[in-house]
Every structure is written in C-alpha cells, then in structure tokens.
Amino acid sequence: MTQNKSVLDWIENMKALVTPDNVVWITGEEAQLEELRKEACSTGEMIKLNEEKLPGCYLHRTAVNDVARVEDRTFICSKKEEDAGPTNHWMDPEKAYKMLYDIAKGSYKGRTMYVIPYSMGPVGSHFAKVGVELTDSIYVVLNMAIMTRVGNKVWDVLGDSNDWVRGLHCKCQIDAEKRYICHFPEDNTIISVNSGYGGNVLLGKKCFALRIASFQGKNEGWMAEHMLILGVQNPKGEIKYVTAAFPSACGKTNLAMLIPPEGYRAKGYKVWTVGDDIAWMRIGPDGRLWAINPENGFFGVAPGTNEKSNPNALHTTRQGTIFTNVAHNLDDNTVWWEGLDKNPPENAVDWKGNPWNGKTSTEKGAHPNSRFTAPAKNCPCISPEFENGAGVPISAIVFGGRRAQTTPLVYQSRDWNNGVFVGSIMASETTAAATGAVGVVRRDPMAMLPFCGYHMGDYFKHWIEMGEKLGDKAPKIFNVNWFRLDDEGNFIWPGFGDNLRVLEWIIDRCEGKVDAEETAIGYVPHAEDINLEGLKDFSIDTLKGILKVDNGQWAKEAEGIEEFYKKFGDRLPAELRAELDGLKERLAK
C-alpha cells in the first residue's frame, strides 16, 4: 500500500466512477498471483495447461471481435490538435474524458478493481518510470506481472512523487463500437475501454512505453523507441550493443534472439538479448547513449515461431507463459499454432473455442495475431545486463524495412542528421498477404508511426537535438534490408543467423576497422569485408549485386520521400529538408 496522496485521490475518484464491489491491491507476491490464477481457471477465463510439459503455463481466449490493436480507435488527446500531428488520431481531451467516463461509469459493478503498481525498467533505476493500472481483468493483472516489475517495491520508490502514469482499463461489454484507447500526454493518463486484448489493455506496453514515454522523453531529454537491443560478443569477450527498429513482419524478434552461424559459434561469438521490442535511451555520465529495455517479458506473435525460425523464443515460452488465442491440444493439454510444426493436433479446440481437427479443417487453429506473454528471464540468450539499471552503451542504431529492390543489404548514414533522415524515410513494401496491392511502399519512420505520442515533425526534431547533445559520441546509424528478391521472387540473402555477418561489419565500421564505398545514399561495404565463410551457394558476386545502389531507383524513391514529407508541413525540421535536397543533388551527379 501507499500513502501517496496523488495516487490515493485518483483511485478514490476512479472507484466512485466505476463502482467496484471490492478492491484488491496487487502486492507482487507469488501467493497472491497463484490465488488469482486459480480464480481465473475456476471461471473459465484461463485454462491451466500440462504441468509436466508446460509448467506454470495457461491458455486464454479473447472475444472474437477483440484480437488486435485498433489503430483507428487509438487517440492522442493533446490539448491542441496540431500537437498530435498528422499521423495520429486526435480527440479533444475534455470531450474524450466525458465520453470515456460515460462509457466506464458503473462498469465494475459486480466486479473487482485490481490496483497494479508497476515499474517500467528495473525498480529504482534512474531510467525507470512508475505506472498504476486499474483493471477489472485478472488476465491483465497476470500479464502485467510478466511484462513489468509489479509490486510493493514500486510504492517505496515512488514515495510521495506525482511523477507516475495513471492507467484505467475497463472491460465493459467488449463492445467494438465503443472501444477506445486514449492517451492524454499532458496528464500522464491512459484510458482503455471495451477491450480485453493485450495490446489494448496491458497499459505498460505500447501505451505507456512508447506513446506516453516518447512525449516524456521529448520534454525530459531522453528517447523512447520501438527498438530491440542486442549485444554481440566477440571471441575476446568484448560486447558491443546495438539497437534496431523494424516495422512488423521484418524479423525483429528473430534478430533480437539471433543464434550465430556454426562457424561463428565455434570461434566463440555470442549474441545477448537485452530487449525485443522497446528501448529507453539516455545520455550517460560519459556522454554516450545508454539504453534499457523497460519491459520484463516478451509479448510475442505465436504463429511462425518454431525450432528453426526462433528456437530461443520458443524455449522462452516453455514455462510461466500465458498463451492467447492459440489452438488447445486436448490429447495432452498443450498448445499449437500454425508454423509450430507440421503435426497439427486432430483432437483440439481452435482459438474461438470450437472443436478443431488440424488435419482436416480449412480454418486456422490459432489466430494470425495469437500471442505468448513470457518472462524474459526464461530466454536462453538473455543478457547478463538485463537487470542492470544503468543500461548498456549503444554503439550503433540500425533501421530496416522490407524492400524487394532499391535498398542495399546494408549501408551507413553519412552522419547523425543523415541517419535521422534514413530513419524518417524507413519503409516496407506490402506483400500479397497484407493487402490486394503488392509492392506499395508504406513509410513507417523509425517504426514509430502508430506509437509516437506527439507530432512526428517534432519527434524528428528531438532526434536531431539528441544528436547535437551527443556530438562525436553519438552512435553510428545504419540501414539494413534482408529482403532483396531475385527475378523469381526468392530472397537472395539467407537471413536469420547469417544476419550476424552484417552486424559484424556494422560493429567494425563503428570501431574504424573497415573502409567503405561512398555512394549517393551513404557508405556501402566493400563486398570482401563481409565474412561469407561457411555460406553455401552464395557467391561474392551475389553479395555485390545486393550491395549495389541504383541511382535511377533512388531518384524515384526521392520523389516518394518528397510526397511523404509534405504531410509534416512547417513542422518538418529544416535539417531533414536539407538532407533530401542533398540526396537529390548527389543522385543527379
């Protein structure tokens, strides 16, 4: 419990609004969490899985109309509409509070209010921030206990401070027409109604860790980014840390948990996972950029996760994990999803709760966005620095997208501002699975398009200002593209563990160990400087082909960038306008 007046007053106000039958304060103690698990199983909210094969694991199903984040119902409620910017949905805060309170009014009647104190980042770290989430869902409590640091220690750290994020979640009727996820950046407040899906209701996740935190970071001089953090350890035992941002379906989790190729492992290379999704970064006492992962678990997409694609992620799910919207194998009380293996269960229940035979059904057993919430400590390659509140020093920042041509395998930006430009124009091409139109370029600056809590033009400006503060200690910025296609539509670069070959070049560049060729877009490797040892059926000529920069294709790209930049109007930093002009000039030569 806490004596913090700002917390107690807010909870009393929310109680008066939602009128719960009782209130439970979450202490973080295992005995309390175990009681909640039993209660959730008794009501059917969760199903306990095979204790021998999946110890401490549970299955949960959301409503069929509530299976993913809802970007069209996600709002930034800044006082001025222009501060939300052209990439966010905006709602007037007064109007939003009234609408949300009308929906939430009395919605906890017959239910329990759970008070969850949580820390984003190791408790007590100077990076960390405190949040309090009120919810009427045991599922939320148990997921938050995996994804964040929950419990009474958080109250001790908060003391009587008012610097904490308020989060109200109300399941209500799970009515899709009245579903809203609203952020009030100036008030440090998040309100989510009519959803039970993790991405909308685990308010420490994207809501706090990115949308609210990005706004806090701008005001307080730090960065909240949609980035993995990994460490590459060489045979001498030296570890260099890299952050990387990719839009969805670009292999972010696979890179975060990369397993080095056999030849590298034999020499003693290791890759350490610090984070798979979010990086909070501050300038340290030494003037360098340091990062922590503010989360304590992984909220991963299940389909496609298997022994080949990501054995570390799969291993992480084997204990203490909550699975959401996957298939339930009744023969041995375990779970299954598409892409797990080629042996779907015949006696199963699908994600909707219907009987399902994986051998004969044309329906999917697991929802395409089905999830696992797993403790980070389970990960075989979790970094020894994971709990270090001081963070890790960042040598390189990597951006990337899914491009069939145009973008080379890897290139380095000319300097920090050019790197901000490279991040701001990040893009992926749509695949047939995503939409009817194939190859349409979708811009997703720094992979933050759905997650930036304020005007993206101001966000770019914040990046530029961070570079000015860092000076010559700023990380080097790179762009990668694992997805170049040949004429038959096959991926040319092998990807997965072999991406370490590119990371090795990136680190060598940061340390000044290798030269590079200057092109119109930046610095491209000499093919001989990327280690191809042990790569079968892949020639240095093939590598040269995917390192090539086609100025004609980039001239067309520049037109697309020009069009994209128009939406930011006069809030687009002059530095980025100058970078685009510089690119055009170099291409014209």
C-alpha positions as CSV (number, residue, x, y, z in Angstrom):
1,M,0.0,0.0,0.0
2,T,1.0,3.6,-0.4
3,Q,0.4,6.9,1.4
4,N,1.0,8.9,-1.8
5,K,-1.8,11.4,-1.9
6,S,-1.9,11.8,-5.7
7,V,-2.3,8.1,-6.0
8,L,-5.0,7.7,-3.3
9,D,-7.0,10.6,-4.5
10,W,-7.0,9.3,-8.1
11,I,-8.0,5.8,-7.0
12,E,-10.9,7.2,-4.9
13,N,-12.1,9.2,-7.9
14,M,-12.0,6.2,-10.2
15,K,-13.7,4.0,-7.6
16,A,-16.6,6.5,-7.4
17,L,-16.8,6.4,-11.2
18,V,-16.7,2.6,-11.9
19,T,-18.2,1.4,-8.6
20,P,-16.4,-2.0,-8.0
21,D,-17.8,-4.5,-5.5
22,N,-14.3,-4.8,-3.9
23,V,-10.7,-3.6,-4.4
24,V,-7.6,-5.8,-4.4
25,W,-4.1,-4.2,-4.2
26,I,-1.6,-6.2,-6.1
27,T,1.5,-6.8,-4.0
28,G,3.6,-8.8,-6.5
29,E,3.8,-11.8,-4.1
30,E,3.6,-15.2,-5.7
31,A,1.0,-16.5,-3.3
32,Q,-1.4,-13.7,-4.3
33,L,-0.8,-14.3,-8.1
34,E,-1.3,-18.0,-7.6
35,E,-4.7,-17.3,-6.0
36,L,-5.7,-15.2,-9.0
37,R,-4.6,-17.9,-11.4
38,K,-6.8,-20.4,-9.6
39,E,-9.8,-18.0,-9.6
40,A,-9.3,-17.3,-13.4
41,C,-9.3,-21.1,-14.1
42,S,-12.4,-21.6,-11.9
43,T,-14.4,-19.0,-14.0
44,G,-13.0,-20.3,-17.4
45,E,-11.1,-17.0,-18.0
46,M,-7.9,-19.1,-18.3
47,I,-7.1,-22.8,-18.7
48,K,-4.2,-24.4,-16.9
49,L,-2.0,-26.4,-19.3
50,N,0.0,-29.6,-18.9
51,E,2.2,-29.0,-15.8
52,E,4.9,-31.5,-16.9
53,K,5.2,-30.2,-20.5
54,L,4.4,-26.6,-19.9
55,P,4.9,-25.8,-16.2
56,G,3.1,-22.7,-14.9
57,C,1.5,-22.1,-18.4
58,Y,-2.0,-21.0,-19.2
59,L,-4.3,-20.5,-22.2
60,H,-6.7,-17.6,-22.6
61,R,-9.1,-16.7,-25.4
62,T,-10.3,-13.1,-26.1
63,A,-13.6,-12.3,-27.6
64,V,-13.7,-13.0,-31.4
65,N,-14.2,-9.2,-32.0
66,D,-11.2,-8.3,-29.9
67,V,-8.0,-9.8,-31.3
68,A,-5.6,-7.0,-32.2
69,R,-4.6,-3.4,-31.6
70,V,-7.2,-1.0,-33.0
71,E,-5.3,1.9,-34.5
72,D,-8.5,3.6,-35.8
73,R,-9.7,3.8,-32.2
74,T,-6.5,4.8,-30.6
75,F,-6.3,8.6,-29.8
76,I,-3.8,11.1,-28.7
77,C,-5.7,13.6,-26.6
78,S,-3.3,16.6,-26.5
79,K,-4.8,20.0,-25.6
80,K,-4.0,21.3,-29.2
81,E,-4.9,19.2,-32.2
82,E,-1.8,20.3,-34.1
83,D,0.4,18.8,-31.3
84,A,-0.9,15.3,-32.1
85,G,0.2,15.7,-35.7
86,P,-0.9,14.3,-39.0
87,T,0.0,10.7,-38.2
88,N,-2.2,10.3,-35.1
89,H,-6.0,10.4,-34.4
90,W,-6.8,13.3,-32.1
91,M,-9.6,13.9,-29.8
92,D,-10.2,17.0,-27.6
93,P,-9.3,16.0,-24.0
94,E,-12.4,17.4,-22.4
95,K,-14.6,15.6,-24.9
96,A,-12.6,12.4,-24.6
97,Y,-12.8,12.4,-20.7
98,K,-16.5,12.9,-20.8
99,M,-17.1,10.2,-23.4
100,L,-14.8,7.7,-21.7
101,Y,-16.2,8.4,-18.2
102,D,-19.8,7.9,-19.6
103,I,-18.8,4.5,-21.0
104,A,-16.9,3.5,-17.9
105,K,-19.5,4.6,-15.4
106,G,-20.6,1.8,-13.1
107,S,-18.8,-0.8,-15.4
108,Y,-17.1,-2.5,-12.4
109,K,-20.4,-3.3,-10.7
110,G,-20.3,-6.9,-9.6
111,R,-16.5,-6.9,-10.4
112,T,-13.3,-6.4,-8.5
113,M,-10.9,-3.5,-9.1
114,Y,-7.3,-4.6,-9.1
115,V,-4.7,-1.9,-8.4
116,I,-1.4,-2.7,-10.1
117,P,1.7,-0.7,-9.2
118,Y,4.4,-1.3,-11.8
119,S,7.8,-0.1,-12.8
120,M,8.9,0.2,-16.4
121,G,12.5,-0.7,-16.1
122,P,14.4,-2.2,-13.1
123,V,12.8,-0.8,-9.9
124,G,14.8,2.2,-8.7
125,S,16.8,2.6,-11.9
126,H,17.2,6.3,-13.0
127,F,15.8,5.2,-16.4
128,A,12.7,3.7,-14.8
129,K,9.2,5.2,-14.6
130,V,6.2,4.2,-12.4
131,G,2.7,3.5,-13.6
132,V,-0.5,2.4,-11.8
133,E,-3.1,0.5,-13.7
134,L,-6.6,-0.1,-12.5
135,T,-8.3,-3.1,-14.2
136,D,-11.3,-5.5,-13.8
137,S,-9.4,-8.3,-15.5
138,I,-7.3,-11.0,-13.8
139,Y,-5.8,-11.7,-17.3
140,V,-4.4,-8.1,-17.3
141,V,-3.0,-8.5,-13.8
142,L,-1.2,-11.7,-14.6
143,N,0.1,-10.4,-17.9
144,M,1.3,-7.2,-16.3
145,A,3.1,-9.3,-13.7
146,I,5.1,-10.9,-16.5
147,M,5.6,-7.8,-18.7
148,T,6.6,-5.3,-16.0
149,R,8.0,-5.2,-12.5
150,V,4.9,-5.3,-10.3
151,G,4.6,-5.0,-6.5
152,N,5.0,-3.0,-3.3
153,K,8.6,-2.1,-4.0
154,V,7.2,0.3,-6.6
155,W,5.4,2.3,-3.9
156,D,8.6,2.5,-2.0
157,V,10.4,4.0,-5.0
158,L,7.5,6.4,-5.9
159,G,7.3,7.8,-2.4
160,D,5.1,11.0,-2.5
161,S,6.0,11.9,-6.1
162,N,3.4,12.9,-8.6
163,D,5.5,11.6,-11.5
164,W,3.6,8.4,-12.4
165,V,1.3,7.3,-15.2
166,R,-2.4,6.8,-14.5
167,G,-4.0,3.9,-16.3
168,L,-7.7,2.9,-16.2
169,H,-8.8,-0.2,-18.0
170,C,-12.5,-1.2,-18.1
171,K,-13.6,-4.4,-20.0
172,C,-17.2,-3.1,-20.1
173,Q,-19.1,-5.2,-22.6
174,I,-16.2,-5.7,-25.1
175,D,-18.3,-3.6,-27.5
176,A,-16.2,-2.9,-30.6
177,E,-18.3,0.2,-31.4
178,K,-17.5,1.7,-28.0
179,R,-13.8,0.6,-27.9
180,Y,-11.3,3.4,-27.3
181,I,-7.7,3.6,-26.3
182,C,-7.0,7.2,-25.3
183,H,-3.7,8.8,-24.3
184,F,-3.5,12.2,-22.5
185,P,0.2,13.0,-22.8
186,E,0.0,16.3,-20.8
187,D,-1.8,14.5,-18.0
188,N,0.3,11.2,-17.9
189,T,-3.0,9.4,-18.3
190,I,-4.2,6.4,-20.4
191,I,-7.8,5.1,-20.5
192,S,-8.8,1.9,-22.3
193,V,-12.4,0.7,-22.6
194,N,-14.3,-2.2,-24.1
195,S,-11.2,-4.4,-24.9
196,G,-9.6,-7.4,-23.3
197,Y,-6.8,-7.9,-25.9
198,G,-3.3,-7.5,-24.6
199,G,-2.1,-4.7,-26.9
200,N,-5.0,-2.5,-25.9
201,V,-5.1,-3.3,-22.2
202,L,-1.6,-4.0,-20.9
203,L,-1.2,-0.3,-20.5
204,G,2.5,-0.5,-19.7
205,K,3.1,-1.9,-23.2
206,K,2.9,0.4,-26.3
207,C,0.5,2.9,-24.5
208,F,3.0,3.9,-21.8
209,A,6.3,2.6,-23.0
210,L,6.0,4.4,-26.3
211,R,3.1,6.8,-26.7
212,I,3.3,8.5,-23.3
213,A,7.1,7.9,-22.8
214,S,8.0,9.4,-26.2
215,F,6.3,12.6,-25.1
216,Q,8.0,12.4,-21.7
217,G,11.4,11.8,-23.4
218,K,11.0,14.9,-25.6
219,N,10.3,17.1,-22.6
220,E,12.9,15.5,-20.4
221,G,15.7,15.0,-22.9
222,W,15.7,11.2,-23.5
223,M,14.3,8.8,-26.1
224,A,11.6,6.1,-26.0
225,E,12.0,4.0,-29.2
226,H,10.3,0.9,-30.8
227,M,13.7,-0.9,-30.9
228,L,15.3,-4.2,-30.0
229,I,18.5,-4.1,-28.0
230,L,21.2,-6.8,-28.5
231,G,24.8,-7.4,-27.6
232,V,27.3,-9.0,-29.9
233,Q,30.2,-10.7,-28.0
234,N,33.4,-11.4,-30.0
235,P,35.9,-14.2,-29.2
236,K,37.9,-11.8,-27.0
237,G,34.8,-11.4,-24.7
238,E,34.2,-7.8,-25.8
239,I,30.5,-6.9,-26.1
240,K,29.1,-4.2,-28.4
241,Y,25.5,-3.2,-28.1
242,V,23.2,-2.3,-31.0
243,T,19.6,-1.1,-31.1
244,A,17.4,-1.7,-34.2
245,A,14.0,-0.6,-35.4
246,F,11.9,-2.5,-37.9
247,P,8.2,-2.4,-39.0
248,S,6.2,-5.5,-38.3
249,A,7.0,-8.7,-40.2
250,C,10.6,-7.7,-40.7
251,G,12.2,-10.2,-38.3
252,K,12.7,-8.0,-35.3
253,T,12.3,-10.7,-32.6
254,N,14.4,-13.1,-34.7
255,L,17.2,-10.6,-34.8
256,A,16.9,-9.8,-31.1
257,M,17.4,-13.5,-30.3
258,L,19.8,-14.3,-33.1
259,I,21.8,-17.6,-33.0
260,P,25.2,-17.1,-34.6
261,P,26.1,-19.4,-37.6
262,E,28.0,-22.5,-36.7
263,G,31.4,-21.1,-37.8
264,Y,30.9,-18.0,-35.6
265,R,29.8,-20.2,-32.6
266,A,32.9,-22.3,-33.0
267,K,35.1,-19.2,-32.7
268,G,33.3,-18.0,-29.6
269,Y,30.8,-15.4,-30.8
270,K,27.6,-15.0,-28.8
271,V,24.6,-12.8,-29.1
272,W,22.8,-11.5,-26.0
273,T,19.2,-10.3,-25.9
274,V,18.6,-7.2,-23.8
275,G,15.2,-6.4,-25.4
276,D,13.0,-7.5,-28.3
277,D,10.7,-4.5,-28.7
278,I,11.3,-1.3,-26.8
279,A,14.4,0.8,-25.9
280,W,14.6,3.7,-23.5
281,M,17.8,5.7,-24.1
282,R,19.5,8.4,-22.1
283,I,22.8,10.2,-22.4
284,G,25.1,8.7,-19.7
285,P,27.6,10.5,-17.4
286,D,30.3,9.6,-20.0
287,G,28.4,11.4,-22.8
288,R,27.4,8.2,-24.6
289,L,23.9,6.9,-25.3
290,W,22.8,4.2,-22.9
291,A,19.7,2.0,-23.2
292,I,17.5,-0.2,-21.1
293,N,14.6,-2.5,-22.0
294,P,11.8,-1.1,-19.9
295,E,9.9,-4.4,-20.1
296,N,10.3,-7.6,-18.1
297,G,8.8,-10.0,-20.6
298,F,8.1,-10.8,-24.2
299,F,4.6,-10.2,-25.8
300,G,5.3,-12.2,-29.0
301,V,3.4,-13.4,-32.0
302,A,3.0,-17.2,-31.8
303,P,2.3,-18.2,-35.5
304,G,5.6,-18.9,-37.3
305,T,7.6,-19.2,-34.1
306,N,9.3,-22.6,-34.2
307,E,12.6,-24.5,-33.6
308,K,14.0,-23.3,-36.9
309,S,12.8,-19.7,-37.1
310,N,13.4,-18.7,-33.4
311,P,14.4,-21.6,-31.1
312,N,15.3,-19.1,-28.3
313,A,11.8,-17.5,-28.4
314,L,10.2,-21.0,-28.4
315,H,12.3,-22.1,-25.4
316,T,11.2,-18.9,-23.6
317,T,7.5,-19.9,-23.8
318,R,8.1,-23.3,-22.1
319,Q,7.4,-22.1,-18.6
320,G,5.4,-19.5,-16.8
321,T,3.8,-18.3,-20.0
322,I,0.2,-17.1,-20.9
323,F,-0.8,-18.1,-24.4
324,T,-3.6,-16.1,-26.0
325,N,-5.8,-17.2,-29.0
326,V,-3.8,-20.3,-29.9
327,A,-5.2,-23.9,-30.5
328,H,-5.6,-26.1,-27.5
329,N,-4.4,-29.7,-28.0
330,L,-6.9,-31.8,-25.9
331,D,-4.9,-35.1,-26.2
332,D,-2.0,-33.8,-24.0
333,N,-3.4,-30.4,-22.8
334,T,-0.7,-28.3,-24.6
335,V,-1.0,-25.6,-27.3
336,W,-0.4,-25.5,-31.0
337,W,-0.2,-22.8,-33.7
338,E,0.4,-22.6,-37.4
339,G,4.1,-22.9,-38.2
340,L,4.9,-24.5,-34.8
341,D,5.5,-27.9,-36.6
342,K,4.0,-30.0,-39.4
343,N,1.9,-32.1,-37.0
344,P,-1.3,-30.3,-36.1
345,P,-3.4,-31.9,-33.4
346,E,-6.5,-33.8,-34.6
347,N,-8.4,-33.6,-31.3
348,A,-8.2,-29.9,-30.4
349,V,-10.1,-26.7,-29.8
350,D,-9.4,-23.7,-32.0
351,W,-8.8,-20.1,-30.8
352,K,-12.5,-19.4,-31.0
353,G,-13.3,-22.3,-28.6
354,N,-14.7,-24.6,-31.3
355,P,-13.8,-28.3,-31.8
356,W,-11.0,-28.4,-34.4
357,N,-9.2,-31.1,-36.3
358,G,-5.9,-29.7,-37.7
359,K,-5.6,-32.5,-40.2
360,T,-8.9,-31.8,-42.0
361,S,-10.1,-28.3,-41.1
362,T,-9.7,-25.4,-43.5
363,E,-10.0,-23.0,-40.6
364,K,-6.8,-21.9,-38.7
365,G,-6.3,-23.3,-35.3
366,A,-4.6,-20.2,-33.9
367,H,-5.5,-16.6,-34.7
368,P,-2.8,-15.0,-37.0
369,N,-2.2,-12.4,-34.2
370,S,-2.2,-15.0,-31.4
371,R,0.3,-14.3,-28.7
372,F,2.5,-15.5,-25.9
373,T,3.4,-13.5,-22.8
374,A,6.6,-15.0,-21.5
375,P,9.1,-14.0,-18.8
376,A,12.3,-12.5,-20.3
377,K,14.4,-14.5,-17.7
378,N,13.4,-17.7,-19.5
379,C,15.2,-16.7,-22.6
380,P,18.4,-18.8,-23.1
381,C,20.3,-15.8,-24.5
382,I,19.0,-13.1,-22.1
383,S,21.8,-10.6,-21.4
384,P,23.6,-10.6,-18.1
385,E,23.0,-6.9,-18.2
386,F,19.2,-7.3,-18.5
387,E,18.6,-6.2,-14.9
388,N,21.3,-3.5,-14.9
389,G,19.5,-0.2,-14.1
390,A,22.4,1.7,-15.7
391,G,21.6,0.2,-19.1
392,V,24.1,-0.7,-21.8
393,P,26.1,1.7,-24.1
394,I,24.9,1.8,-27.7
395,S,27.5,1.7,-30.5
396,A,25.1,1.5,-33.4
397,I,21.4,2.2,-34.3
398,V,20.0,0.1,-37.2
399,F,16.9,0.9,-39.2
400,G,15.4,-1.5,-41.7
401,G,12.4,-2.4,-43.8
402,R,11.2,-5.0,-46.4
403,R,12.3,-3.9,-49.9
404,A,12.4,-6.1,-53.0
405,Q,14.9,-3.9,-54.7
406,T,16.1,-0.2,-54.3
407,T,17.7,-0.6,-50.8
408,P,21.0,-2.4,-50.5
409,L,21.7,-5.2,-47.9
410,V,23.3,-2.6,-45.6
411,Y,24.6,1.0,-45.7
412,Q,25.8,3.5,-43.2
413,S,24.5,7.1,-42.9
414,R,26.9,9.9,-43.7
415,D,26.5,11.4,-40.2
416,W,23.8,11.7,-37.4
417,N,21.4,14.1,-39.2
418,N,21.7,12.0,-42.3
419,G,20.9,8.9,-40.1
420,V,17.8,10.7,-38.7
421,F,16.8,11.2,-42.4
422,V,17.4,7.5,-43.1
423,G,15.2,6.6,-40.1
424,S,12.5,9.1,-41.1
425,I,12.1,7.5,-44.6
426,M,12.0,3.9,-43.4
427,A,9.6,1.9,-45.5
428,S,8.3,-1.6,-46.2
429,E,6.5,-2.9,-49.3
430,T,3.2,-4.5,-48.9
431,T,3.0,-8.3,-49.6
432,A,0.1,-10.1,-51.0
433,A,-0.9,-11.3,-47.6
434,A,-1.3,-7.7,-46.3
435,T,-3.4,-6.2,-49.0
436,G,-4.6,-6.6,-52.5
437,A,-1.9,-4.3,-53.8
438,V,1.6,-5.8,-53.8
439,G,4.8,-3.7,-53.6
440,V,3.2,-0.5,-52.3
441,V,5.7,1.4,-50.3
442,R,4.5,2.2,-46.8
443,R,6.6,4.7,-44.8
444,D,7.0,3.9,-41.1
445,P,9.5,6.4,-39.7
446,M,11.7,4.7,-37.0
447,A,8.9,2.0,-36.9
448,M,7.1,4.6,-34.7
449,L,4.2,5.5,-36.9
450,P,1.5,4.0,-34.7
451,F,3.4,4.7,-31.5
452,C,4.6,8.3,-31.5
453,G,2.7,10.2,-28.8
454,Y,3.0,13.7,-30.4
455,H,3.7,15.4,-33.7
456,M,6.1,13.4,-35.7
457,G,7.8,16.5,-37.1
458,D,8.7,17.5,-33.5
459,Y,9.8,13.9,-32.9
460,F,12.3,14.2,-35.8
461,K,13.5,17.5,-34.3
462,H,14.0,15.8,-30.9
463,W,16.2,13.2,-32.7
464,I,18.3,16.0,-34.2
465,E,18.6,17.7,-30.9
466,M,19.8,14.5,-29.2
467,G,22.5,14.2,-31.9
468,E,23.7,17.7,-31.1
469,K,24.0,16.8,-27.4
470,L,25.8,13.6,-28.1
471,G,28.2,15.2,-30.5
472,D,31.1,12.9,-31.6
473,K,29.9,10.3,-29.0
474,A,26.7,9.6,-31.0
475,P,26.1,6.0,-32.1
476,K,26.6,5.4,-35.9
477,I,23.4,4.9,-37.8
478,F,22.8,2.2,-40.4
479,N,20.1,0.7,-42.6
480,V,19.6,-2.9,-43.5
481,N,17.4,-4.8,-45.9
482,W,17.3,-8.6,-45.5
483,F,14.6,-8.9,-48.1
484,R,16.1,-8.3,-51.6
485,L,14.4,-10.6,-54.2
486,D,15.7,-12.3,-57.3
487,D,13.8,-12.4,-60.6
488,E,11.9,-15.5,-59.4
489,G,10.8,-13.7,-56.3
490,N,13.1,-15.6,-53.9
491,F,15.0,-14.0,-51.1
492,I,18.7,-13.5,-52.1
493,W,20.2,-13.1,-48.6
494,P,19.9,-16.1,-46.3
495,G,18.9,-14.0,-43.3
496,F,18.2,-15.4,-39.7
497,G,21.6,-16.3,-38.0
498,D,23.6,-15.1,-41.0
499,N,22.5,-11.6,-40.3
500,L,25.3,-11.6,-37.8
501,R,27.7,-11.3,-40.8
502,V,26.2,-7.8,-41.4
503,L,26.2,-6.9,-37.7
504,E,29.9,-7.8,-37.6
505,W,30.6,-5.3,-40.4
506,I,28.4,-2.7,-38.7
507,I,30.5,-3.0,-35.5
508,D,33.7,-3.0,-37.5
509,R,32.6,0.3,-39.0
510,C,31.9,1.7,-35.6
511,E,35.4,0.8,-34.5
512,G,37.0,2.2,-37.6
513,K,38.3,-1.3,-38.6
514,V,37.0,-1.4,-42.2
515,D,36.7,1.1,-45.1
516,A,33.5,1.6,-47.2
517,E,32.5,2.9,-50.6
518,E,30.8,6.3,-50.6
519,T,27.5,6.3,-52.7
520,A,24.7,8.9,-53.1
521,I,22.8,7.3,-50.2
522,G,25.7,6.7,-47.8
523,Y,28.5,4.2,-47.2
524,V,28.2,0.7,-48.6
525,P,30.6,-2.2,-47.6
526,H,33.3,-3.5,-49.9
527,A,31.9,-7.0,-50.5
528,E,35.2,-8.5,-49.3
529,D,34.7,-7.0,-45.9
530,I,31.6,-9.1,-45.2
531,N,32.5,-12.6,-44.0
532,L,30.9,-15.3,-46.2
533,E,32.9,-18.2,-44.7
534,G,30.6,-21.2,-44.4
535,L,27.8,-19.8,-46.5
536,K,27.0,-22.4,-49.1
537,D,25.7,-21.5,-52.6
538,F,26.3,-17.8,-52.0
539,S,29.0,-16.0,-54.0
540,I,30.7,-12.7,-53.6
541,D,29.2,-11.6,-56.9
542,T,25.7,-12.3,-55.5
543,L,26.7,-10.2,-52.5
544,K,28.0,-7.4,-54.8
545,G,24.6,-7.5,-56.5
546,I,22.6,-6.8,-53.3
547,L,25.1,-4.1,-52.2
548,K,24.6,-2.1,-55.4
549,V,23.0,1.3,-55.3
550,D,20.9,2.1,-58.4
551,N,20.7,5.9,-58.7
552,G,17.7,5.7,-61.0
553,Q,15.7,3.7,-58.4
554,W,16.7,6.1,-55.7
555,A,15.7,9.2,-57.8
556,K,12.2,7.7,-57.9
557,E,12.5,7.0,-54.1
558,A,13.3,10.6,-53.5
559,E,10.0,11.6,-55.2
560,G,8.2,9.4,-52.8
561,I,10.0,10.9,-49.8
562,E,9.2,14.4,-51.1
563,E,5.5,13.5,-51.1
564,F,5.6,11.8,-47.7
565,Y,7.4,14.8,-46.1
566,K,4.6,17.2,-47.3
567,K,2.3,15.9,-44.6
568,F,4.5,17.4,-41.8
569,G,4.2,20.9,-43.2
570,D,6.3,23.5,-41.5
571,R,7.0,21.2,-38.5
572,L,9.4,19.2,-40.7
573,P,12.9,20.1,-39.4
574,A,14.9,22.2,-41.9
575,E,17.7,19.7,-41.4
576,L,15.7,16.9,-43.0
577,R,14.6,19.1,-45.9
578,A,18.4,19.8,-46.4
579,E,19.1,16.0,-46.3
580,L,16.6,15.3,-49.0
581,D,17.9,18.1,-51.2
582,G,21.5,16.8,-50.7
583,L,20.4,13.3,-51.7
584,K,18.8,14.7,-54.9
585,E,21.9,16.6,-55.8
586,R,24.2,13.6,-55.3
587,L,21.8,11.4,-57.4
588,A,21.9,14.0,-60.2
589,K,25.7,13.8,-60.3
